[in-house]
Amino acid sequence: MWAIFKKEVSVFFLTPFGYIFIGMFLLLSGIVFSFYNLAGSRADILGMLGVMNFVSIVIFPVLTMKLLAEEKKMATDQLLFTAPVKISSIILGKYLAAFFVFLVALAATGIFVVFILIYGKTSTGAIVGSYLGFLLLGAAYIAICLFASSLTENQVTSALAGFGFLFGFMLMGLLSNSIPSEFLKGIVKWLSILNKYEEFTNGILKISPLVYYLSFAFLFVFFTIRVVENRQSKREG
Amino acid sequence: MPETERTVSFRNDITAKKVIRGCIELIEVKNLTKRYGNMRGVTDLNFTVEKGEVLGFLGPNGAGKSTTMNIITGYKPPTEGSVVIDGFDITRNPIEAKKRIGYLPEQPPIYPELSVMSYLKFVCELKGVEKTKIMPHIHEIMELVGIYDHRNRLIKNLSKGYKQRTGLAQALVSNPDVLVLDEPTVGLDPKQITEIRTLIKNLGRDHTIILSSHILAEISMICERVIIINKGEIAAIDTPKNLAKNIMASERFLTRIKGPKERVIQMIKNIDGVQNVKEMRLEEESETGFYGYIVENEKNADVKTPLFLAMARNGYIIHELRSLDVSLEDIFLQVTSEENENAEVH
């Protein structure tokens, strides 16, 4: 698993892709920070992360689209799947690598926090909460996108599928209010991944959203493993 | 002649090894069948490979060579049948079986962004080579396949031959007993082909190797036993010598001659030992007056000298006179036509 993790991370930073990804991430968050925090003279980091939330439905599919599709294209999956390792550790290694890159990108936005702490007054709890929430949200999003990319062998399709999944989960939150059945509304609301995020932003750390996001991530990584395992053991084709 | 000496000692190694390990079956393939939907990949393959043996897989493109190799290495599961590597079933006990196999697929599984060194390091970690042993192990392998001088180059900048070597190096990581090499020389230039063949030959000293190719000469040079596979079925299993000797009854050569077609054909047919003359279409024939012929003659009969003399006497110019190797296609035609004849008898 760590072999895959190390390989993925080093490939990521050996190619322009990694730098472009982090560059785009910082550019977008920088623009939001400039307009919302600097021009709007607001001291909460929440706004920036909130907007990044919406942008992330584009960012994460791009981050994960290469992970599985590229191996297939370069025929390097023949090395991975004939090596004496379990498919689960291959997938887990890839998932953790994508998460690590996201972590690096997110850590780089810390510079904005420094500005806010120096020139503004804000609650540290809210900042920590927002970051933790975004991190967990990212963990869930990456798992969903990884799953999407396991369904296809093409990078573009993979990115589009990931985008579709995330967009769908986001829409659930908006649409849930117009569902007449209370029962269905409850389910859809529960599935709406963004709703829980708000609980972090007020600086109160609760255990339930933490568990919620982690189980989301776990579930979709598990689905990915099952999909790949199933494909590799298909007796026909 | 140091080269011959080496070959001789290599042969001795094999016989010595045979005496010791001869009866141990390292790979056992039983009733192996793979279907792709309604399409047949391979059907009911049965064979064993002894420890230390170099086995060749011969067949045209699409015959099922790669499919078989993908199943043996555990990349794809069989529809029916089993593959047992050193006592471990590849579908029931994949981790243990895979530990014993090094696989070089048709397209080397390399990451273009990595350097040779970091790539091999990754493969070592992937295959679970002990951390302290990784560096000496990599160095040894790089020396062996001749990529040590290129160890710090990115794989994408390597020539095709060196990419192939890197792929081979990857298969050697963790020193597996069995090497499965799928068309290791395809697409290389003649010099690289010779180098890779020599390398594989040397590896045959202490590895069990399954090698696929569609070039008969290659197989006969490296392998001790050959499986001819056609349309997903085994058409013949034998030593390369026996295959070439028993299956082909005649030799062929190609020639290009300027002169009246009918007359030239008649003249060639009159030569002793000629069995058949066929005209071969040439693109430029109408302008130049040259016609191409494929002459089939009895084994060991010298037809070329009388042909040359006869043409010279008549002032017909010979532009080309070239032996055609016994090609896989010939053997196939032979093998399949035999099967057809048998079928007609029944």
Interface residues (C-beta under 8 A of the other chain):
Chain A: W2 A3 I4 K6 K7 S10 V11 L14 T15 M74 A75 T76 D77 Q78 L79 L80 F81 T82 A83 P84 V85 K86 Q232 S233 K234 R235 E236 G237
Chain B: R35 Y36 G37 N70 T73 G74 Y75 K76 P77 P78 T79 P94 I95 E96 K98 K99 I101 Y103 P105 E106 Q107 P109 I110 Y111 P112 E113 L114 S118 F122 V123 E125 L126 K127 G128 Q170
